[in-house]
Amino acid sequence: MKSAKSSPNSAFLVLTLIWVYTFYVSILTPPFFGYFTVDENFIADSGIFLWYGNTPRCLDWPATPSLLTFFLMFGLAVAGSIVTNRGQIHGLLDVFEQFDLQAYQYFTNRESFLVVGRTVQLLEVGIVLVILIRFLYRQNHTLLTELSRPALTFIIITSYVVWFNAPVLRPEALSGSLFFYILARLLFTDRLSNQQIYWLAVLFGIVLAERLLFVFVVPMLLGGVFYRSERNHWRMIFRFILLTLAVFVVCCPFILTDPLVVLKSFIGGIMAKMNDKPMATLFNYEFIGLYLQNPVNYLVLFLSVLGDGYCLGRGQGFIIS
């Protein structure tokens, strides 16, 4: 019988079908008003207004990698307009006028910008998931068996975290796919070199810049770095934190230039969710109450802790509940 490890074709096929379907409903034939969601408007507006020195409006995510996509797209559009109209440009004021004309064009017809932004995000998510599939099928690890390997891959590439809001992928799509890759590297690698840990820190800094809520899983990741590092475990944890913070600040410098705006957006968003209608978030009191009312959830928590203890006892070091 052919080993599941040697045949990731089924996983690539499932990912291709999901990606093509999402591309079709997001880019080619979007639903009515599909272009004008609040999330996309905030991210696109924030990226374009960076050229005018405005602090982004979406800092409760903060989604800065996504808004930087629109920042670069707008810059390229301006550069193309300058080249196209170079015969009419006679000074610096004419160059600045091209910025304003492109901004006006965005506000009057933003469809092209949003479509390209969606395409870029879909490509990013697809590339990350392809890399993740290749890693899972090439990696040798006791937890990756003939049955667990395809099952785990299928769960990841069909994850609700990545695709749940199609046709408009939220910031969770990119951050979630990168986070899955980080977890896979921590779970299914016996030992990580210093360079590999540094690379994971860079990726996690991007994850935080895209979706700051992942900050609550930092203790879990630090445990993985501690157990998987080859030597100097505490030093590697310290370096992991420093490099993650450095990448986060590079991607989201507004934490330094406008700290009150960032804190107000993030903490204010959490406080708003606490007493809002029931929603699947650990900040919502009613959701927590409903979760604790189900006896099955207590069994899940108990089995998760029991499984962690078992793996630690066997020297597996680190496992996700």
WOMO-V9914 format. One record per pair of residues at least 6 apart in sequence whose ideal C-beta (glycine too) atoms are under 8 Angstrom apart, sorted by the first residue. I is the first residue (numbers start at 0). J is the second residue. D is the distance in Angstrom with one decimal. If there is no record, write none. Layout:
i=I j=J d=D
i=I j=J d=D
This chain:
i=2 j=145 d=6.0
i=3 j=136 d=7.9
i=3 j=145 d=4.7
i=3 j=146 d=7.4
i=3 j=148 d=5.1
i=3 j=149 d=4.8
i=4 j=136 d=5.6
i=4 j=137 d=7.8
i=4 j=143 d=7.4
i=4 j=145 d=7.1
i=4 j=148 d=6.0
i=5 j=136 d=7.8
i=7 j=132 d=5.5
i=7 j=133 d=7.2
i=7 j=135 d=7.7
i=7 j=136 d=4.1
i=7 j=152 d=7.4
i=9 j=149 d=6.8
i=10 j=132 d=4.9
i=10 j=136 d=7.3
i=10 j=149 d=6.6
i=10 j=152 d=4.6
i=10 j=153 d=6.8
i=10 j=156 d=6.4
i=11 j=129 d=7.3
i=11 j=132 d=6.4
i=13 j=153 d=6.5
i=13 j=156 d=6.0
i=13 j=157 d=6.9
i=14 j=125 d=7.2
i=14 j=128 d=5.7
i=14 j=129 d=7.0
i=14 j=132 d=6.8
i=14 j=156 d=4.7
i=17 j=156 d=6.9
i=17 j=157 d=6.8
i=17 j=162 d=6.5
i=18 j=121 d=6.7
i=18 j=125 d=5.1
i=21 j=121 d=6.3
i=21 j=162 d=6.7
i=21 j=165 d=4.8
i=21 j=166 d=6.7
i=21 j=168 d=7.6
i=22 j=118 d=7.7
i=22 j=121 d=5.8
i=24 j=30 d=7.2
i=24 j=165 d=6.6
i=24 j=166 d=4.5
i=25 j=33 d=7.6
i=25 j=117 d=5.1
i=25 j=121 d=6.8
i=25 j=165 d=6.4
i=25 j=166 d=3.8
i=25 j=167 d=7.1
i=25 j=168 d=7.4
i=26 j=114 d=5.8
i=26 j=117 d=5.9
i=26 j=118 d=5.8
i=26 j=121 d=7.6
i=29 j=166 d=5.6
i=30 j=166 d=6.7
i=33 j=166 d=5.7
i=33 j=167 d=6.9
i=34 j=109 d=7.3
i=34 j=110 d=5.4
i=34 j=113 d=5.2
i=34 j=114 d=7.6
i=36 j=167 d=4.9
i=38 j=57 d=7.8
i=38 j=167 d=6.4
i=38 j=169 d=5.9
i=38 j=170 d=7.9
i=39 j=113 d=5.6
i=39 j=116 d=7.3
i=39 j=117 d=8.0
i=39 j=167 d=5.9
i=41 j=55 d=8.0
i=41 j=56 d=5.2
i=41 j=57 d=4.3
i=42 j=57 d=5.4
i=42 j=62 d=5.4
i=42 j=65 d=5.1
i=42 j=66 d=5.0
i=42 j=69 d=6.7
i=42 j=116 d=7.6
i=42 j=170 d=7.7
i=43 j=66 d=7.5
i=43 j=69 d=4.8
i=43 j=105 d=7.9
i=43 j=109 d=6.6
i=43 j=112 d=5.9
i=43 j=113 d=6.1
i=43 j=116 d=6.3
i=44 j=56 d=6.6
i=45 j=53 d=7.7
i=45 j=55 d=3.4
i=45 j=56 d=5.2
i=45 j=57 d=5.2
i=45 j=62 d=7.9
i=45 j=66 d=4.6
i=45 j=69 d=7.7
i=46 j=55 d=7.6
i=46 j=65 d=7.6
i=46 j=66 d=3.8
i=46 j=67 d=6.4
i=46 j=68 d=6.7
i=46 j=69 d=2.9
i=46 j=70 d=4.2
i=46 j=72 d=7.6
i=46 j=73 d=6.8
i=47 j=69 d=5.8
i=47 j=70 d=7.1
i=47 j=73 d=4.8
i=47 j=102 d=6.4
i=47 j=105 d=5.9
i=47 j=112 d=7.9
i=48 j=55 d=7.5
i=49 j=55 d=7.0
i=49 j=66 d=7.2
i=49 j=70 d=4.9
i=50 j=70 d=7.0
i=50 j=73 d=6.2
i=50 j=74 d=7.1
i=50 j=77 d=8.0
i=50 j=98 d=6.4
i=50 j=102 d=7.9
i=51 j=102 d=7.9
i=54 j=253 d=5.5
i=54 j=256 d=7.3
i=54 j=257 d=4.7
i=54 j=260 d=5.4
i=55 j=61 d=6.9
i=55 j=62 d=7.9
i=55 j=63 d=7.0
i=55 j=66 d=5.7
i=55 j=253 d=6.7
i=57 j=66 d=6.6
i=57 j=264 d=7.9
i=58 j=251 d=7.7
i=58 j=253 d=6.3
i=58 j=260 d=6.3
i=58 j=261 d=5.0
i=58 j=264 d=4.1
i=58 j=265 d=6.8
i=59 j=211 d=7.6
i=59 j=264 d=4.1
i=59 j=265 d=5.2
i=59 j=267 d=7.2
i=59 j=268 d=3.9
i=60 j=170 d=4.9
i=60 j=209 d=7.0
i=60 j=210 d=5.8
i=60 j=211 d=6.5
i=61 j=208 d=6.4
i=61 j=209 d=7.8
i=61 j=211 d=5.9
i=61 j=251 d=5.2
i=61 j=253 d=7.4
i=61 j=261 d=7.0
i=61 j=264 d=7.5
i=61 j=265 d=7.7
i=62 j=170 d=4.3
i=62 j=208 d=8.0
i=62 j=209 d=5.8
i=62 j=210 d=7.3
i=63 j=208 d=4.8
i=63 j=209 d=7.2
i=63 j=250 d=4.9
i=63 j=251 d=4.6
i=63 j=253 d=7.9
i=64 j=173 d=6.6
i=64 j=205 d=5.9
i=64 j=208 d=5.7
i=64 j=209 d=5.0
i=64 j=250 d=6.1
i=65 j=116 d=7.5
i=65 j=120 d=6.7
i=65 j=170 d=5.8
i=65 j=173 d=7.0
i=65 j=209 d=6.6
i=67 j=250 d=7.5
i=68 j=116 d=5.6
i=68 j=119 d=5.2
i=68 j=120 d=7.3
i=69 j=112 d=6.5
i=69 j=116 d=5.7
i=72 j=112 d=6.2
i=72 j=115 d=5.9
i=72 j=116 d=6.9
i=73 j=101 d=6.4
i=73 j=102 d=7.8
i=73 j=105 d=7.2
i=73 j=112 d=7.6
i=76 j=101 d=5.1
i=77 j=97 d=5.4
i=77 j=98 d=5.5
i=77 j=101 d=5.1
i=80 j=97 d=4.8
i=80 j=100 d=6.8
i=80 j=101 d=5.9
i=81 j=88 d=6.4
i=81 j=94 d=6.3
i=81 j=97 d=5.3
i=84 j=97 d=7.0
i=87 j=93 d=6.9
i=88 j=94 d=6.2
i=88 j=97 d=7.5
i=105 j=112 d=5.8
i=117 j=166 d=7.7
i=117 j=167 d=7.5
i=117 j=168 d=7.1
i=120 j=168 d=5.4
i=120 j=172 d=6.4
i=120 j=173 d=6.3
i=121 j=168 d=7.0
i=123 j=173 d=5.6
i=124 j=161 d=6.4
i=124 j=168 d=6.9
i=124 j=172 d=5.1
i=124 j=173 d=5.9
i=124 j=176 d=5.1
i=127 j=173 d=7.5
i=127 j=176 d=4.3
i=127 j=177 d=5.8
i=127 j=180 d=6.0
i=128 j=155 d=7.5
i=128 j=156 d=5.5
i=128 j=161 d=7.6
i=128 j=176 d=5.5
i=128 j=179 d=8.0
i=130 j=180 d=6.7
i=131 j=155 d=6.6
i=131 j=156 d=7.9
i=131 j=176 d=7.2
i=131 j=179 d=6.0
i=131 j=180 d=4.8
i=131 j=183 d=6.0
i=132 j=152 d=5.8
i=132 j=156 d=6.9
i=134 j=180 d=7.3
i=134 j=183 d=6.0
i=134 j=184 d=7.2
i=134 j=187 d=7.8
i=135 j=143 d=6.8
i=135 j=148 d=6.1
i=135 j=151 d=6.7
i=135 j=152 d=5.3
i=135 j=183 d=6.2
i=135 j=187 d=7.2
i=136 j=148 d=6.6
i=136 j=152 d=7.4
i=138 j=183 d=8.0
i=138 j=187 d=5.0
i=138 j=188 d=7.2
i=140 j=186 d=7.9
i=140 j=187 d=4.2
i=140 j=188 d=7.4
i=140 j=189 d=7.2
i=141 j=315 d=7.9
i=142 j=186 d=6.8
i=142 j=187 d=6.3
i=142 j=315 d=7.6
i=142 j=318 d=7.9
i=143 j=151 d=7.6
i=143 j=187 d=5.8
i=155 j=179 d=5.1
i=155 j=183 d=7.9
i=158 j=175 d=6.6
i=158 j=179 d=7.1
i=160 j=171 d=5.5
i=160 j=172 d=7.9
i=160 j=175 d=3.8
i=161 j=168 d=7.8
i=161 j=171 d=7.2
i=161 j=172 d=5.1
i=161 j=175 d=4.9
i=161 j=176 d=5.5
i=161 j=179 d=8.0
i=162 j=168 d=7.5
i=162 j=172 d=7.2
i=163 j=169 d=8.0
i=163 j=171 d=7.6
i=164 j=171 d=7.6
i=164 j=172 d=7.8
i=170 j=209 d=4.9
i=170 j=210 d=5.0
i=171 j=210 d=5.7
i=173 j=209 d=5.4
i=174 j=205 d=7.8
i=174 j=206 d=4.6
i=174 j=209 d=3.9
i=174 j=210 d=3.9
i=174 j=213 d=6.3
i=175 j=210 d=7.7
i=177 j=202 d=5.4
i=177 j=203 d=7.9
i=177 j=205 d=6.3
i=177 j=206 d=5.0
i=177 j=209 d=7.7
i=178 j=203 d=7.8
i=178 j=206 d=5.3
i=178 j=213 d=6.2
i=178 j=216 d=7.8
i=180 j=202 d=7.0
i=181 j=199 d=5.4
i=181 j=202 d=5.7
i=181 j=203 d=5.9
i=181 j=206 d=7.3
i=181 j=220 d=7.0
i=182 j=223 d=7.9
i=182 j=319 d=6.1
i=184 j=191 d=7.2
i=184 j=195 d=7.1
i=184 j=199 d=6.0
i=185 j=191 d=7.6
i=185 j=199 d=7.3
i=185 j=220 d=7.0
i=185 j=223 d=3.6
i=185 j=224 d=7.4
i=185 j=227 d=5.9
i=185 j=317 d=6.1
i=186 j=223 d=7.5
i=186 j=317 d=6.8
i=186 j=318 d=6.6
i=186 j=319 d=6.5
i=188 j=195 d=7.5
i=188 j=227 d=6.1
i=189 j=227 d=7.6
i=190 j=227 d=6.2
i=190 j=228 d=7.6
i=190 j=229 d=5.1
i=191 j=199 d=7.5
i=191 j=224 d=7.5
i=191 j=227 d=4.4
i=191 j=228 d=6.0
i=191 j=229 d=7.1
i=192 j=229 d=6.4
i=193 j=228 d=7.7
i=193 j=229 d=7.4
i=193 j=235 d=6.9
i=193 j=238 d=8.0
i=196 j=224 d=5.9
i=196 j=227 d=7.7
i=196 j=228 d=6.1
i=196 j=235 d=5.6
i=196 j=238 d=7.4
i=196 j=239 d=5.9
i=197 j=238 d=7.2
i=197 j=239 d=7.9
i=197 j=242 d=5.9
i=199 j=224 d=7.6
i=199 j=239 d=7.5
i=200 j=238 d=7.4
i=200 j=239 d=4.6
i=200 j=240 d=7.9
i=200 j=242 d=3.9
i=200 j=243 d=4.7
i=200 j=246 d=7.1
i=201 j=242 d=6.5
i=201 j=243 d=7.9
i=201 j=246 d=5.2
i=203 j=213 d=7.6
i=203 j=220 d=6.5
i=203 j=243 d=5.2
i=203 j=246 d=7.9
i=204 j=242 d=7.0
i=204 j=243 d=4.5
i=204 j=244 d=7.3
i=204 j=245 d=7.0
i=204 j=246 d=2.7
i=204 j=247 d=4.6
i=204 j=249 d=7.7
i=204 j=250 d=6.7
i=205 j=246 d=6.4
i=205 j=250 d=6.3
i=206 j=213 d=5.2
i=207 j=213 d=5.8
i=207 j=214 d=6.0
i=207 j=243 d=7.0
i=207 j=247 d=4.9
i=208 j=246 d=7.4
i=208 j=247 d=5.4
i=208 j=250 d=3.5
i=208 j=251 d=4.9
i=211 j=265 d=5.8
i=219 j=319 d=7.3
i=220 j=239 d=7.9
i=221 j=236 d=5.3
i=221 j=239 d=7.0
i=221 j=240 d=7.5
i=222 j=317 d=5.7
i=223 j=316 d=7.9
i=223 j=317 d=4.4
i=224 j=232 d=7.8
i=224 j=235 d=5.8
i=224 j=236 d=5.5
i=224 j=239 d=5.0
i=225 j=232 d=4.8
i=225 j=233 d=7.5
i=225 j=235 d=7.5
i=225 j=236 d=5.7
i=226 j=232 d=7.8
i=226 j=316 d=3.3
i=226 j=317 d=4.6
i=227 j=316 d=6.7
i=227 j=317 d=6.6
i=228 j=235 d=4.1
i=228 j=236 d=7.9
i=247 j=254 d=7.5
i=248 j=254 d=6.1
i=248 j=255 d=6.5
i=251 j=261 d=7.6
i=253 j=260 d=6.8
i=253 j=261 d=5.7
i=254 j=261 d=5.2
i=269 j=282 d=5.0
i=272 j=278 d=6.6
i=272 j=280 d=5.6
i=272 j=282 d=4.5
i=272 j=283 d=5.4
i=273 j=282 d=5.4
i=273 j=283 d=6.4
i=273 j=284 d=5.9
i=274 j=284 d=6.6
i=275 j=283 d=6.4
i=276 j=285 d=7.5
i=277 j=283 d=6.3
i=277 j=285 d=4.3
i=277 j=286 d=5.2
i=277 j=289 d=6.5
i=278 j=286 d=6.0
i=279 j=286 d=6.1
i=280 j=286 d=6.2
i=281 j=287 d=6.6
i=290 j=296 d=5.6
i=291 j=297 d=7.9
i=303 j=320 d=3.5
i=304 j=320 d=7.3
i=306 j=318 d=6.6
i=306 j=320 d=7.1
i=307 j=318 d=5.9
i=307 j=320 d=6.2
i=310 j=316 d=7.2
i=310 j=317 d=7.6
i=310 j=318 d=4.5
